[in-house]
């Protein structure tokens, strides 16, 4: 995966920067914003939320009050 990412950074992105027009970048940006990664979409978030609640429920009471749900940390 790192090799793939390095090729994107070293080859694909520089080529795109020289070849694509502003309208092309707008179209790409729109497509990326509409895409939902299946690993991080609503369903996995819901499943991780349930798992977090279960783990937090098993933690000692002293630790439970220190545990902040992830979504609250991001606010």
Biopython code that builds the backbone (N, CA, C, O; Angstrom):
import numpy as np
from Bio.PDB.StructureBuilder import StructureBuilder

atoms = [
    (1, "UNK", "N", (0.822, -1.182, 0.000)),
    (1, "UNK", "CA", (0.000, 0.000, 0.000)),
    (1, "UNK", "C", (0.878, 1.263, 0.000)),
    (1, "UNK", "O", (0.581, 2.240, -0.687)),
    (2, "UNK", "N", (1.953, 1.219, 0.777)),
    (2, "UNK", "CA", (2.852, 2.379, 0.797)),
    (2, "UNK", "C", (3.477, 2.628, -0.570)),
    (2, "UNK", "O", (3.647, 3.774, -0.984)),
    (3, "UNK", "N", (3.819, 1.544, -1.270)),
    (3, "UNK", "CA", (4.380, 1.681, -2.614)),
    (3, "UNK", "C", (3.360, 2.326, -3.547)),
    (3, "UNK", "O", (3.701, 3.192, -4.352)),
    (4, "UNK", "N", (2.120, 1.900, -3.430)),
    (4, "UNK", "CA", (1.040, 2.461, -4.244)),
    (4, "UNK", "C", (0.881, 3.962, -3.948)),
    (4, "UNK", "O", (0.775, 4.775, -4.866)),
    (5, "UNK", "N", (0.867, 4.312, -2.663)),
    (5, "UNK", "CA", (0.715, 5.715, -2.283)),
    (5, "UNK", "C", (1.894, 6.557, -2.775)),
    (5, "UNK", "O", (1.714, 7.696, -3.205)),
    (6, "UNK", "N", (3.092, 5.993, -2.709)),
    (6, "UNK", "CA", (4.275, 6.703, -3.177)),
    (6, "UNK", "C", (4.179, 6.968, -4.688)),
    (6, "UNK", "O", (4.556, 8.044, -5.151)),
    (7, "UNK", "N", (3.678, 5.994, -5.453)),
    (7, "UNK", "CA", (3.514, 6.193, -6.890)),
    (7, "UNK", "C", (2.498, 7.288, -7.173)),
    (7, "UNK", "O", (2.684, 8.098, -8.082)),
    (8, "UNK", "N", (1.420, 7.310, -6.389)),
    (8, "UNK", "CA", (0.434, 8.381, -6.564)),
    (8, "UNK", "C", (1.073, 9.742, -6.322)),
    (8, "UNK", "O", (0.888, 10.674, -7.103)),
    (9, "UNK", "N", (1.831, 9.845, -5.224)),
    (9, "UNK", "CA", (2.441, 11.123, -4.861)),
    (9, "UNK", "C", (3.547, 11.545, -5.824)),
    (9, "UNK", "O", (3.678, 12.726, -6.144)),
    (10, "UNK", "N", (4.339, 10.582, -6.284)),
    (10, "UNK", "CA", (5.484, 10.908, -7.134)),
    (10, "UNK", "C", (5.143, 11.007, -8.616)),
    (10, "UNK", "O", (5.786, 11.759, -9.349)),
    (11, "UNK", "N", (4.137, 10.257, -9.065)),
    (11, "UNK", "CA", (3.829, 10.214, -10.494)),
    (11, "UNK", "C", (2.450, 10.762, -10.851)),
    (11, "UNK", "O", (2.333, 11.694, -11.647)),
    (12, "UNK", "N", (1.413, 10.182, -10.263)),
    (12, "UNK", "CA", (0.046, 10.512, -10.671)),
    (12, "UNK", "C", (-0.341, 11.950, -10.326)),
    (12, "UNK", "O", (-0.867, 12.670, -11.174)),
    (13, "UNK", "N", (-0.088, 12.365, -9.101)),
    (13, "UNK", "CA", (-0.510, 13.708, -8.693)),
    (13, "UNK", "C", (0.248, 14.789, -9.463)),
    (13, "UNK", "O", (-0.387, 15.723, -9.952)),
    (14, "UNK", "N", (1.586, 14.708, -9.595)),
    (14, "UNK", "CA", (2.262, 15.739, -10.409)),
    (14, "UNK", "C", (1.754, 15.773, -11.852)),
    (14, "UNK", "O", (1.613, 16.849, -12.434)),
    (15, "UNK", "N", (1.481, 14.608, -12.427)),
    (15, "UNK", "CA", (0.958, 14.585, -13.801)),
    (15, "UNK", "C", (-0.419, 15.238, -13.857)),
    (15, "UNK", "O", (-0.720, 15.992, -14.782)),
    (16, "UNK", "N", (-1.255, 14.942, -12.858)),
    (16, "UNK", "CA", (-2.594, 15.534, -12.817)),
    (16, "UNK", "C", (-2.518, 17.049, -12.644)),
    (16, "UNK", "O", (-3.298, 17.783, -13.252)),
    (17, "UNK", "N", (-1.593, 17.514, -11.827)),
    (17, "UNK", "CA", (-1.457, 18.956, -11.596)),
    (17, "UNK", "C", (-1.108, 19.716, -12.872)),
    (17, "UNK", "O", (-1.502, 20.870, -13.042)),
    (18, "UNK", "N", (-0.377, 19.075, -13.753)),
    (18, "UNK", "CA", (-0.004, 19.762, -14.996)),
    (18, "UNK", "C", (-1.044, 19.565, -16.103)),
    (18, "UNK", "O", (-1.137, 20.394, -17.007)),
    (19, "UNK", "N", (-1.818, 18.496, -16.048)),
    (19, "UNK", "CA", (-2.720, 18.181, -17.146)),
    (19, "UNK", "C", (-4.174, 18.612, -16.923)),
    (19, "UNK", "O", (-4.890, 18.887, -17.886)),
    (20, "UNK", "N", (-4.612, 18.671, -15.663)),
    (20, "UNK", "CA", (-6.028, 18.942, -15.408)),
    (20, "UNK", "C", (-6.324, 20.424, -15.281)),
    (20, "UNK", "O", (-5.509, 21.199, -14.779)),
    (21, "UNK", "N", (-7.499, 20.802, -15.744)),
    (21, "UNK", "CA", (-7.980, 22.187, -15.673)),
    (21, "UNK", "C", (-8.785, 22.391, -14.395)),
    (21, "UNK", "O", (-9.194, 21.409, -13.776)),
    (22, "UNK", "N", (-9.026, 23.635, -13.979)),
    (22, "UNK", "CA", (-9.835, 23.882, -12.782)),
    (22, "UNK", "C", (-11.203, 23.174, -12.804)),
    (22, "UNK", "O", (-11.665, 22.675, -11.778)),
    (23, "UNK", "N", (-11.834, 23.139, -13.968)),
    (23, "UNK", "CA", (-13.131, 22.455, -14.074)),
    (23, "UNK", "C", (-12.985, 20.959, -13.805)),
    (23, "UNK", "O", (-13.879, 20.339, -13.229)),
    (24, "UNK", "N", (-11.865, 20.385, -14.217)),
    (24, "UNK", "CA", (-11.602, 18.965, -13.947)),
    (24, "UNK", "C", (-11.472, 18.719, -12.444)),
    (24, "UNK", "O", (-12.015, 17.747, -11.920)),
    (25, "UNK", "N", (-10.746, 19.607, -11.751)),
    (25, "UNK", "CA", (-10.557, 19.464, -10.313)),
    (25, "UNK", "C", (-11.886, 19.594, -9.575)),
    (25, "UNK", "O", (-12.123, 18.901, -8.586)),
    (26, "UNK", "N", (-12.743, 20.475, -10.055)),
    (26, "UNK", "CA", (-14.062, 20.633, -9.445)),
    (26, "UNK", "C", (-14.875, 19.352, -9.583)),
    (26, "UNK", "O", (-15.539, 18.926, -8.637)),
    (27, "UNK", "N", (-14.821, 18.744, -10.752)),
    (27, "UNK", "CA", (-15.535, 17.494, -10.983)),
    (27, "UNK", "C", (-14.978, 16.375, -10.085)),
    (27, "UNK", "O", (-15.746, 15.587, -9.532)),
    (28, "UNK", "N", (-13.672, 16.307, -9.943)),
    (28, "UNK", "CA", (-13.032, 15.303, -9.088)),
    (28, "UNK", "C", (-13.425, 15.536, -7.632)),
    (28, "UNK", "O", (-13.766, 14.594, -6.916)),
    (29, "UNK", "N", (-13.377, 16.790, -7.199)),
    (29, "UNK", "CA", (-13.747, 17.124, -5.824)),
    (29, "UNK", "C", (-15.193, 16.728, -5.533)),
    (29, "UNK", "O", (-15.484, 16.181, -4.470)),
    (30, "UNK", "N", (-16.083, 16.996, -6.459)),
    (30, "UNK", "CA", (-17.494, 16.637, -6.294)),
    (30, "UNK", "C", (-17.653, 15.124, -6.163)),
    (30, "UNK", "O", (-18.410, 14.648, -5.316)),
    (31, "UNK", "N", (-16.945, 14.376, -6.994)),
    (31, "UNK", "CA", (-17.032, 12.917, -6.941)),
    (31, "UNK", "C", (-16.501, 12.379, -5.617)),
    (31, "UNK", "O", (-17.099, 11.472, -5.038)),
    (32, "UNK", "N", (-15.386, 12.923, -5.128)),
    (32, "UNK", "CA", (-14.828, 12.454, -3.858)),
    (32, "UNK", "C", (-15.746, 12.777, -2.688)),
    (32, "UNK", "O", (-15.889, 11.971, -1.769)),
    (33, "UNK", "N", (-16.363, 13.937, -2.715)),
    (33, "UNK", "CA", (-17.267, 14.309, -1.623)),
    (33, "UNK", "C", (-18.509, 13.419, -1.599)),
    (33, "UNK", "O", (-19.076, 13.178, -0.533)),
    (34, "UNK", "N", (-18.931, 12.936, -2.750)),
    (34, "UNK", "CA", (-20.121, 12.079, -2.823)),
    (34, "UNK", "C", (-19.813, 10.632, -2.438)),
    (34, "UNK", "O", (-20.723, 9.872, -2.109)),
    (35, "UNK", "N", (-18.555, 10.254, -2.478)),
    (35, "UNK", "CA", (-18.156, 8.878, -2.199)),
    (35, "UNK", "C", (-18.122, 8.610, -0.706)),
    (35, "UNK", "O", (-17.637, 9.431, 0.073)),
    (36, "UNK", "N", (-18.642, 7.451, -0.316)),
    (36, "UNK", "CA", (-18.536, 7.035, 1.078)),
    (36, "UNK", "C", (-17.648, 5.810, 1.153)),
    (36, "UNK", "O", (-17.907, 4.801, 0.497)),
    (37, "UNK", "N", (-16.615, 5.899, 1.944)),
    (37, "UNK", "CA", (-15.726, 4.770, 2.160)),
    (37, "UNK", "C", (-16.479, 3.713, 2.953)),
    (37, "UNK", "O", (-16.987, 4.012, 4.033)),
    (38, "UNK", "N", (-16.566, 2.488, 2.449)),
    (38, "UNK", "CA", (-17.328, 1.453, 3.164)),
    (38, "UNK", "C", (-16.735, 1.110, 4.524)),
    (38, "UNK", "O", (-17.425, 0.540, 5.368)),
    (39, "UNK", "N", (-15.477, 1.445, 4.749)),
    (39, "UNK", "CA", (-14.865, 1.160, 6.047)),
    (39, "UNK", "C", (-15.199, 2.225, 7.085)),
    (39, "UNK", "O", (-15.075, 1.974, 8.284)),
    (40, "UNK", "N", (-15.621, 3.412, 6.645)),
    (40, "UNK", "CA", (-15.848, 4.505, 7.581)),
    (40, "UNK", "C", (-17.215, 5.151, 7.422)),
    (40, "UNK", "O", (-17.439, 6.242, 7.948)),
    (41, "UNK", "N", (-18.126, 4.515, 6.717)),
    (41, "UNK", "CA", (-19.463, 5.058, 6.518)),
    (41, "UNK", "C", (-20.332, 4.908, 7.754)),
    (41, "UNK", "O", (-19.844, 4.533, 8.820)),
    (42, "UNK", "N", (-21.610, 5.198, 7.617)),
    (42, "UNK", "CA", (-22.522, 5.166, 8.759)),
    (42, "UNK", "C", (-22.620, 3.801, 9.459)),
    (42, "UNK", "O", (-22.664, 3.734, 10.687)),
    (43, "UNK", "N", (-22.655, 2.733, 8.686)),
    (43, "UNK", "CA", (-22.801, 1.418, 9.310)),
    (43, "UNK", "C", (-21.604, 1.049, 10.203)),
    (43, "UNK", "O", (-21.809, 0.678, 11.359)),
    (44, "UNK", "N", (-20.353, 1.140, 9.698)),
    (44, "UNK", "CA", (-19.221, 0.851, 10.590)),
    (44, "UNK", "C", (-19.176, 1.778, 11.797)),
    (44, "UNK", "O", (-18.822, 1.343, 12.893)),
    (45, "UNK", "N", (-19.528, 3.044, 11.617)),
    (45, "UNK", "CA", (-19.539, 3.968, 12.749)),
    (45, "UNK", "C", (-20.538, 3.508, 13.800)),
    (45, "UNK", "O", (-20.268, 3.571, 14.999)),
    (46, "UNK", "N", (-21.685, 3.048, 13.343)),
    (46, "UNK", "CA", (-22.707, 2.555, 14.273)),
    (46, "UNK", "C", (-22.200, 1.307, 14.994)),
    (46, "UNK", "O", (-22.378, 1.172, 16.204)),
    (47, "UNK", "N", (-21.571, 0.401, 14.254)),
    (47, "UNK", "CA", (-21.047, -0.820, 14.863)),
    (47, "UNK", "C", (-19.935, -0.510, 15.866)),
    (47, "UNK", "O", (-19.888, -1.106, 16.942)),
    (48, "UNK", "N", (-19.043, 0.418, 15.519)),
    (48, "UNK", "CA", (-17.985, 0.803, 16.442)),
    (48, "UNK", "C", (-18.568, 1.506, 17.669)),
    (48, "UNK", "O", (-18.057, 1.353, 18.779)),
    (49, "UNK", "N", (-19.628, 2.267, 17.466)),
    (49, "UNK", "CA", (-20.299, 2.923, 18.591)),
    (49, "UNK", "C", (-20.851, 1.911, 19.576)),
    (49, "UNK", "O", (-20.736, 2.087, 20.788)),
    (50, "UNK", "N", (-21.452, 0.850, 19.053)),
    (50, "UNK", "CA", (-21.976, -0.218, 19.918)),
    (50, "UNK", "C", (-20.831, -0.909, 20.659)),
    (50, "UNK", "O", (-20.940, -1.190, 21.853)),
    (51, "UNK", "N", (-19.744, -1.180, 19.957)),
    (51, "UNK", "CA", (-18.592, -1.820, 20.580)),
    (51, "UNK", "C", (-18.004, -0.918, 21.665)),
    (51, "UNK", "O", (-17.663, -1.387, 22.751)),
    (52, "UNK", "N", (-17.890, 0.369, 21.368)),
    (52, "UNK", "CA", (-17.360, 1.316, 22.355)),
    (52, "UNK", "C", (-18.244, 1.322, 23.602)),
    (52, "UNK", "O", (-17.738, 1.291, 24.724)),
    (53, "UNK", "N", (-19.567, 1.363, 23.403)),
    (53, "UNK", "CA", (-20.489, 1.379, 24.546)),
    (53, "UNK", "C", (-20.328, 0.114, 25.376)),
    (53, "UNK", "O", (-20.373, 0.162, 26.605)),
    (54, "UNK", "N", (-20.143, -0.997, 24.716)),
    (54, "UNK", "CA", (-19.957, -2.266, 25.442)),
    (54, "UNK", "C", (-18.664, -2.238, 26.260)),
    (54, "UNK", "O", (-18.655, -2.613, 27.432)),
    (55, "UNK", "N", (-17.583, -1.796, 25.638)),
    (55, "UNK", "CA", (-16.291, -1.716, 26.332)),
    (55, "UNK", "C", (-16.385, -0.733, 27.502)),
    (55, "UNK", "O", (-15.917, -1.025, 28.602)),
    (56, "UNK", "N", (-16.986, 0.425, 27.260)),
    (56, "UNK", "CA", (-17.121, 1.429, 28.316)),
    (56, "UNK", "C", (-17.962, 0.889, 29.468)),
    (56, "UNK", "O", (-17.690, 1.183, 30.632)),
    (57, "UNK", "N", (-18.984, 0.098, 29.140)),
    (57, "UNK", "CA", (-19.824, -0.492, 30.180)),
    (57, "UNK", "C", (-19.081, -1.507, 31.026)),
    (57, "UNK", "O", (-19.442, -1.729, 32.182)),
    (58, "UNK", "N", (-18.055, -2.125, 30.475)),
    (58, "UNK", "CA", (-17.267, -3.113, 31.209)),
    (58, "UNK", "C", (-16.128, -2.484, 32.013)),
    (58, "UNK", "O", (-15.544, -3.136, 32.879)),
    (59, "UNK", "N", (-15.820, -1.242, 31.732)),
    (59, "UNK", "CA", (-14.714, -0.563, 32.413)),
    (59, "UNK", "C", (-15.100, -0.261, 33.865)),
    (59, "UNK", "O", (-16.278, -0.086, 34.176)),
    (60, "UNK", "N", (-14.107, -0.203, 34.741)),
    (60, "UNK", "CA", (-14.391, 0.186, 36.127)),
    (60, "UNK", "C", (-15.019, 1.582, 36.168)),
    (60, "UNK", "O", (-14.735, 2.424, 35.317)),
    (61, "UNK", "N", (-15.868, 1.815, 37.160)),
    (61, "UNK", "CA", (-16.583, 3.097, 37.246)),
    (61, "UNK", "C", (-15.644, 4.297, 37.236)),
    (61, "UNK", "O", (-15.974, 5.331, 36.654)),
    (62, "UNK", "N", (-14.486, 4.180, 37.865)),
    (62, "UNK", "CA", (-13.533, 5.297, 37.898)),
    (62, "UNK", "C", (-13.084, 5.691, 36.489)),
    (62, "UNK", "O", (-12.866, 6.867, 36.200)),
    (63, "UNK", "N", (-12.950, 4.689, 35.622)),
    (63, "UNK", "CA", (-12.506, 4.974, 34.245)),
    (63, "UNK", "C", (-13.655, 5.434, 33.361)),
    (63, "UNK", "O", (-13.440, 6.224, 32.442)),
    (64, "UNK", "N", (-14.869, 4.960, 33.616)),
    (64, "UNK", "CA", (-16.012, 5.295, 32.761)),
    (64, "UNK", "C", (-16.222, 6.793, 32.645)),
    (64, "UNK", "O", (-16.521, 7.299, 31.563)),
    (65, "UNK", "N", (-16.068, 7.510, 33.759)),
    (65, "UNK", "CA", (-16.322, 8.956, 33.693)),
    (65, "UNK", "C", (-15.238, 9.683, 32.903)),
    (65, "UNK", "O", (-15.457, 10.809, 32.456)),
    (66, "UNK", "N", (-14.073, 9.059, 32.723)),
    (66, "UNK", "CA", (-12.993, 9.667, 31.940)),
    (66, "UNK", "C", (-13.125, 9.373, 30.453)),
    (66, "UNK", "O", (-12.513, 10.044, 29.622)),
    (67, "UNK", "N", (-13.917, 8.380, 30.126)),
    (67, "UNK", "CA", (-14.053, 7.958, 28.728)),
    (67, "UNK", "C", (-15.056, 8.864, 28.016)),
    (67, "UNK", "O", (-16.207, 8.992, 28.434)),
    (68, "UNK", "N", (-14.600, 9.482, 26.945)),
    (68, "UNK", "CA", (-15.459, 10.354, 26.154)),
    (68, "UNK", "C", (-15.716, 9.678, 24.819)),
    (68, "UNK", "O", (-14.769, 9.266, 24.149)),
    (69, "UNK", "N", (-16.983, 9.555, 24.413)),
    (69, "UNK", "CA", (-17.236, 8.980, 23.089)),
    (69, "UNK", "C", (-16.470, 9.732, 22.015)),
    (69, "UNK", "O", (-16.313, 10.950, 22.091)),
    (70, "UNK", "N", (-16.004, 9.017, 21.032)),
    (70, "UNK", "CA", (-15.159, 9.572, 19.968)),
    (70, "UNK", "C", (-15.818, 10.747, 19.268)),
    (70, "UNK", "O", (-15.156, 11.748, 18.995)),
    (71, "UNK", "N", (-17.107, 10.648, 18.971)),
    (71, "UNK", "CA", (-17.758, 11.726, 18.234)),
    (71, "UNK", "C", (-17.794, 13.010, 19.049)),
    (71, "UNK", "O", (-17.771, 14.096, 18.469)),
    (72, "UNK", "N", (-17.850, 12.924, 20.378)),
    (72, "UNK", "CA", (-17.825, 14.118, 21.204)),
    (72, "UNK", "C", (-16.436, 14.740, 21.216)),
    (72, "UNK", "O", (-16.308, 15.959, 21.337)),
    (73, "UNK", "N", (-15.386, 13.917, 21.093)),
    (73, "UNK", "CA", (-14.022, 14.431, 21.073)),
    (73, "UNK", "C", (-13.791, 15.273, 19.824)),
    (73, "UNK", "O", (-12.992, 16.209, 19.846)),
    (74, "UNK", "N", (-14.479, 14.947, 18.742)),
    (74, "UNK", "CA", (-14.261, 15.646, 17.472)),
    (74, "UNK", "C", (-14.996, 16.980, 17.424)),
    (74, "UNK", "O", (-14.679, 17.814, 16.575)),
    (75, "UNK", "N", (-15.968, 17.210, 18.307)),
    (75, "UNK", "CA", (-16.759, 18.446, 18.275)),
    (75, "UNK", "C", (-15.982, 19.627, 18.793)),
    (75, "UNK", "O", (-16.505, 20.741, 18.832)),
]
sb = StructureBuilder()
sb.init_structure("model")
sb.init_model(0)
sb.init_chain("A")
sb.init_seg("    ")
for serial, (resi, resn, name, xyz) in enumerate(atoms, 1):
    if name == "N":
        sb.init_residue(resn, " ", resi, " ")
    sb.init_atom(name, np.array(xyz, "f"), 0.0, 1.0, " ", f" {name:<3s}", serial, name[0])
structure = sb.get_structure()
